[in-house]
């Protein structure tokens, strides 16, 4: 497929916010694509070149793109910087410059989707002397042959700023529409933007595609599986240790009584640990891998976790769900999440960090055991397997402390015991509940003390004034609603000018790498930085897109272990708003 065919679809997707229209546009593209191109298209439409859990990075900064555009178009760095300041997006700058540029190479050719992704993937393999020039050459090769619209999206893909509104649900449905349109009796009305299907069949195919995605965490692989042998291939797909899945998420319950209503009686109560959630896999070759809930590979950052699992878990293969909790090596007392959060990004001095901030691994679930997928087994059976295969040793590896009861007083006593030990609260789990990756479906809930905080993502920032003019000092934060991010306020209180992570200097260095647009003092950033935000009250407000505003917001801590899928929803905001009025 020619790359221009893909970017024209990108343009269409950018111009509509309607979910069904996006689904239709993308499904029509997938129908036309070859098997090989489908894999590439699905990655590129997500703004990626590899699966979400693959840690390889392109590693090209905005400044390097400015230098690159200068060499390709003949424009000066200064002119490009001025145009960038005006447009706020280097993709748009590339479009304008290539459109104006008459300095075209005689060897230009039509770009294909395959050629673009091959060059971008090569960027991740380069290292050592001359890397910068080699990267420039690879992207320049594309830009010298690119049409203006192609140049725009090549730059966006290189910088990781491509956002055409294709979330997981839309991509899943588009795959169903593309491959199984006849089976589901699809009838899409282009004018009304509505569709009719055989609902029973539609649900079956959607569930099958979703299940395959839950197993692989890769929609490209799902599409390829369908292409080989239709729906039958999906049904055979299994989990694979080393290939992480989205962990199951838990909704909030107001209190113990509310928890019983949601999960039933009796249920299992477990300590809710204030640590880093880790998914740990061991494959048939004995290789152990460790991933965060954001699907980041942190195996090297937690060498003691690998040792503990290898020593204390007696199974040839497995995938475990767990929480690594920090503790003080001298007092042996548990520490809050923030004390060990810096270990996630650490690339150097790992041994000294593990000695300074050791962790105890608390295992609370198992999704795969000795080549068997356990997702549909009841929780009580999964827990029995954990008890069978683990040998526990305090401050190294233990199972989550558990109480099975129908008694409210016993549960409340257990809840208080958790808080007394420095933990966050308790989890309540349905004993017959299955494991649903990524879902908040009522199989388990979390109960925490009433605390006026939300996990939100930064979407915008502002440069400060006066002595703070060199820093980004005010951050617009957002919750999520379906596939959208909705603003709920600006926050800056809680940060310092000097110190460790919670400083204006640290935040500025981090956010500068994520800037998508910049106009005057205001910048728009890629929504990647999640922070816990405290507040005194929630108010209704027309100022922000959520319809709500946080009064006196303050930064509590950064949450590098969390991503957009983990932040609070608009429904969470609404519930908290109603609750405060009682």
N, C-alpha and C positions, 0 to 999 in steps of 0.2 A: 504494500500500500504506500502511495506517495504521502509524504509527511504533510503536504498542504491539505490533503483530505482530512487528516486528523485535526489540524489546527483550526480549520473552518468549523469543525464540530465544537472545538473549545470555545470559539467565539459565540456560537449559538447557546452553549451551556452557560456562558458568562451572562448572557442577556436575559435569562429567565430564572426566576426563583421558584417556579412551580415544580413540585416534585414529580408529578406524572409526566410533564413535558420533558424534563430531564431524563426520566426513565425511557421514554419513547425515543428521544434523540440518540441516546447512547445505545439502545438496543438495535436501532437501525444501522448504526456504525458496526456493531459486532456481527450483524448478519452478513455484511459485505466483506469482512476481514477474513484473511486466510488463517489457518490454525496457528502458524508462527506469529503472525501480526497480532492476533488476539492477546497473546501473552504480553507483548510489548505495550499494546494500547491500554490494557487494564492497569499496568504499572504507571504509565505516563499520565493517564487521566486522574490518578490519585496524587500526581506531583512527585512520583517516585520512579526509581529505576530498578529496585530490588524489593523483595517482600518487606513488610513493616519491621520485622524482627531482625533483618540483616543490618549490621552496624556499619557497613562500608559507607564512606562519605565522599562526595565529589571534592569538597575542600577548596572552593573558589570563592573569594570574598567579592563584595561589591566594588572595591577599589581595583581589584584585578580585572573585573569586567569592564570598568572604565578604560583601563589601559588596553584591553583587548579591542574594544570598540574603536579606540583611537587608531590602532594599527590596521584594522580592517577597513575603516571608512576614510581615514585621513584627517578626521576632525581632531582638534587639540583636546587635551585633557580638560583644560579650563572651559572650553565650549560645552563639552559633554557634562561636566559638573554643573554648569549653569542650567542646562536643559534638564538634568536630573532633578535639580532643586525645584524647577518649575513643574515638571510632570509628576514627580514623586515616585516614579516607578521606572527601573532600568529596562524593563521589557518594553515599555512604551517608548523609551529613548531609542532602543535598538530599532524599533519599527520606523521611527521618524528618520533616523540617520541612514538606514538601508534604503528607505524610500527616496531620499534625496541623493544618495551616493551614486556617482557616475563611474567610480573607480572599481568596476566589476572585473573579476578575473575571467580570462578567456577559457579557463578549464572548468568553469562552473557546470554543475549537472543537477538533475532533479533529485532532491533529497527523498529518501525513503524513511519510513518509521524505523526499520531495522538499522539503517546507517546511523540515525540520530542516537538511538539507545546504545548502539555498539560504541560510538565515540564517547558518550557520557559514562559508560561503564569503565572504559579504559582510564578515565580520569581517576577512578578510585584505586587503580593499581600502581600509579606512579609514586615513586619516592626517591630520595637521594638527590644528588647534584643535578641541576638542570631541570628539576621537576616543574617549576613555574613556567619556563619556556615551552616545555612539552605540552603542558595543559593548555596554554594559549594557542599552540599550533592545532591541537585537536578540536577546540571550539571554533577557532578561526576557519578551519577547513569547512565546518558547517555553515558559518555565517557568510562566507564568501560565495556560497551557492544558494543561500537562503533568500526567499522572497521576504518582503517586509513583515508580513504576518507570521511567517515561519521564524524569523529572527526574534520577534517579540516573545514567542513561547519557548524557543531554545534558551534564551536568557532566563526566563522564569523557571524553567526546569533545572538549569545549572545552579541558580541561587536558591532553589527550593521554595519559591514564592508563588508557584502556580496554584490557584484556588478557583475551581470552576464549580464548586458546590456538589461534588459527588461523594456523599457519605456512604457507609457500608450498606445501608438499607437500599439505597437507590441502585448501587452496583449489583447487589444480589438480585433485585427485581428485574434489572435490565438483562441479566444473564438468563433469567427464566423467560422473559419476553422474547429474547433473541433465539434461544434454543428450543423452547417448548411452546411457541405461539399457537401451533395447531392443536397440540394436546390439551392446552388450557382454554381453547376456543376464544382466543383474544380478539377483541374488537375495540380498537382505540379511535375515539372521535377527536380529530385534530383541531376542529373548531371549538368544541366545548371543553377540550382537555379532560375528557372523562373516558372510562373504559369499562367494558363488560367482559366477564370471564365465567367459566364454569368454576364456581368458588371452591368446591371440594377438591377438584383436580389442581387448581391454582395453589391452594394451601399445601397440598402434598408436595408439589415441585418446589415451592418456596422453602418448605421445611427441609427437603432433601438437600438443596443448595446451601442452606444455612448450616445444616449439620456437617456437611463436607467442609465448609469454611471454618466451623468450630474446631474441626480436626486438624486443619492445615494452616489456618491464619493467612491464607493466600488465595485471593479470588482468581489470580492468573492460573494457579494450579487447578482450581476447581473447574475453570472453563476448559482447560486442556483435558481433564479427566472426562468431561462430558463429550468433548470432541472425539475421544478415542472409542467410547462405547456407551454413550448416552447416560441415562440415569442409573444403569446397573453399576457403572464404575464408581459413582458417588457412594452407593450403598456399601461398597467394599472398603472404602477409605477408612483407615484407622489412625489413631494418634501415633506420633513418632517422637520418642525422647530426643531432645536437642532441637526440636522444632516447636517453639512455645505456642500455647493457646491463650486466648483471653481468659483471665480468671473470672470466677463467678463473683458477682457483686451483691451486696446486701442492702436492703432498704432500711430506713430508720424506724424504730418503734418508739412510741412516747414513753413507755414504761413497761414493767414486767407484765402487767395485766394486758396491755396492748399486744405484747409479744405473744402471749398465749393465744390471743384471738387470731393472730396471723398464722402461726406455725402449728397450733394445736397442742393438746396435752396427751401424754407427757411429752416433753421435748428435752433436747440436750442444751444445757447452758455451758458456755466455754468462756474463759478469759478472753477479752479483746485486747490484744497486746499493742503497745505503742512503739512499733518498730517499722521495719522495712519488709513489705510483703515479697516473698521470693518463691518462684516456681522452679523446682529442681528436677532435672531429668537424668536418668542413667540409661545409656543404650546397651545393645547386646555386646558391644566391644569394651564395655566397662567405663566409657567416657562419661563424666559427670559435667553437666552444664547448669548454670544458675542465671535466671532471668528475673528482672523486676516486673511489677505489674504493667509497666510501660513497654515491656518486651525488650528491654535493654540487656545485653549479655554482660553480666557482672561477675563471671566466673573467676577472673583474675583478681577482682577487687575483694573477694571473700574466700581466700584460700582455706581458712579454717572450716568454713561451711562444707567445702568439698571433702576435707579430711573427716569431719564428723559423720557426714552421710555415708562415706565409704566404709567407715568403721562400725557405725551403729545401726545401719539399715541393711538387713539381710534379704536381699532380693537381686536377681540378675538384671531386671529392668524395672523402671518405675518412673512416674511423674508425680511429684509431691507438691502440695500447696502448704505454705508455711509463713512464719513471721520471724525475722531475725531481730532480736531485742538486745539493745546495748546495755552493758552494765559496767559499773566502776570496778576496775581490776583490784583495787585495794579494799574497798568496803563491800564489794560483791552486791551492791544495791543496783536495781534497775534504773536506767536513765531514759529520759524522753527521746523521742524520735530525732529531734534536732541535733542531739549530741553525736549521732552516728550517720546523719544524712550525707555528710561530706565524703563518706567512703564510696558512695555510688559513682561519683565522677573521678575519683582518684586514679591516676595512671602511674604515679611514682611513689616511692617509699611505702609500698603496700604493706610490707611486713611490719614496719614500725607503726603504721596506722592500725593494723589488726591487733597489735599489742597494746596500743594506747586506748583504742576503742573496741574492745572485744565484744562479740555477740553470742547470745545463746539462741539456738534454733528451736523454735516451737512449731512442731508439725501438727496441722489440724485437718488435712484431707489428703486423699490419694485418688488420682484420676486414671492411672494406668499401672498395671502390676503383672509382671511375667507374661508379657505379650497380650494381655487381656485389657480391653477398654472397660473402665468402671463407671463411666458417666451416668449410666442408667441404673446402676445398683443403688439401693437405699443407703442413706448416710450411715445408718447403724451398722450395715455390713462393711462399708468402707472403713469405718472406725475400727472394727474387729480386725481387719487386715492390717491396719497400722499397728495395733497392739501386738499382733502376731510377729511382725517382721522387724520391730524396732527394739533396741536395747537403750534404755534411758540413762543419761548421766547429767545431773544438774550443771548448769552453766556451759553445757556443750550441746546436747541434743535431748529434747524431751517432747512428749506429746502435750498438746494444749490441755490445760487442767479442765476437767469436765464434771458436770453434775447433771444427772437425769432425774427430773422431778415434774410433778404436777402441782406442787405446793408453792404458793406465792411467797410465803414467809421464808422458805428454804432458798428460793431463788433470789430474794432480796438480800438475804444474808450473804450468799455467794457473790452477788453484785458488789456489796460493801467490801468484801474480802479482796476482790479484784482491785478496787480503787485504793485500798490500804497498801497494796503491794506496788502501787505506782502505775497500774495499767489504766487503759482508757475506759473500761466498762466491761460488758459481756456481750456475747453472741448468743442468740437463741435459734436452734436449728430443728427443723422437722426431721424426726427420726427416719421417716420413709422418703425423705426428699432426695431427688436426683441431683446431679451436678450439671448446671446449665452455664457454660462459658459466657461471660459478658452480660448475663441477665440478672435483673432484679425481679424475681418472680415469686417471692414469698416462701421459698424453701428455707430461708434463714433471714434473721433481722439482727441489727445491732442496737444496743441500748447503752447510751452514754449519759452522763450527768448533763443537765440543761446547760448548754454553753452557747453563747451568741457568736458563733463563728461559722463561716462558709469556706469551702475550698473553691476558689474562682481562678479564672485564667486572665492574664494581662493581654489586652488587645490594642491599647494605645498608651502613649506616654507623652510627657511634655518636658522640654528643656527648662531648667530653672532660670532664675534671674539673679543679678548681682553676683555674689561670691559663689553661688550655686549654678552659674550659667554653663559650666562645663559638665554638668550632670543632668540626667533624666531623673526628675524628682517627683513627678506626679503620675500615677499609673491608673488608667481606666481598666476596671475589671468587669468580667462578664460571666454569666451563668449560661447554661445551654437549654435549648428548647427544640426538640426534634433534631434537625440537622443545622440549626442556627445558633449563633452566639448572641446573647442579649446583654447589653450593658446595665450594670446596677450601681455604678458610682466610681468615684476617683479616690485613691488612697495614697498617702505618703507618710502619715504618722506611723511611728514604730521603727523607722530606719534611722541610722546614724550616719554621720559624715565619715567617721573612721571606725575601724574594727574589723570583724570577720565578714561573714556573708551578708548580713542584713545591713548593708551600707549603700549609700547612693553610688559610690564608686563601683562597687561590685555589680549592682543592678545595671548601671550604665554600660559597663563592659559587656555584660551578658546580653542586654537588649539591643545594643548597636549591631550585633551579628544577626539580629532577627528583623531589622527594619525593612518594611516593604515599601512604604511611602513616607515622604517627609515634606511638609509645607510649613515654612516659618518655624515656630517653636514646637509644632505638633508633629508626632510621628505615629504611623500605624505599624504594628509589629506582628510577626507570625505568632499565632496563639499557642505558645509552647510552655511558658513559664506559669506554673500553678503556685498560688500562695494561699495560705490560710488567713482569712481576713475576719477580724472581730468588729463588732459594731454595738451601738447602744440601743438602736431601734430601727425598724424597717418602716419606711413611709411610701405612700403612693406618690408617683412623680411622673410628669409628662416629659421630663428632661431626658430620661434614659429609655432605651428601646424596650426594656423589660417592663416598663410601667411602674417600677419600684426603685427606691434609692435607699442606700444604707446611711444612717445618720451616725456621724462621728466614727467613720471606719478607721481601722488601724491594722497594720501588718503584724501578724502573730509569728509566722514562720514561712519559709519557702517549703514546697513539697516536690522535690526533684524526683520522687518515686511515683508521682502521679501525672496523668496526661488529661487531655480534654475529656476523654470518656469517663473520667473519674470525678469531674467537678460537679457541683450542685446544679440542680435543674431549676427551671422556673417554677415548677410545681413545689419544689422544696421551699423556695422563697415564699410562695403563696401560703403554704401550710404554716411556716414560721410567722408570717404576717398575721394570719387569723388567730394563731395561738396566743400571740402577745396581746390581742384585744380581749381575750377571755378574762 
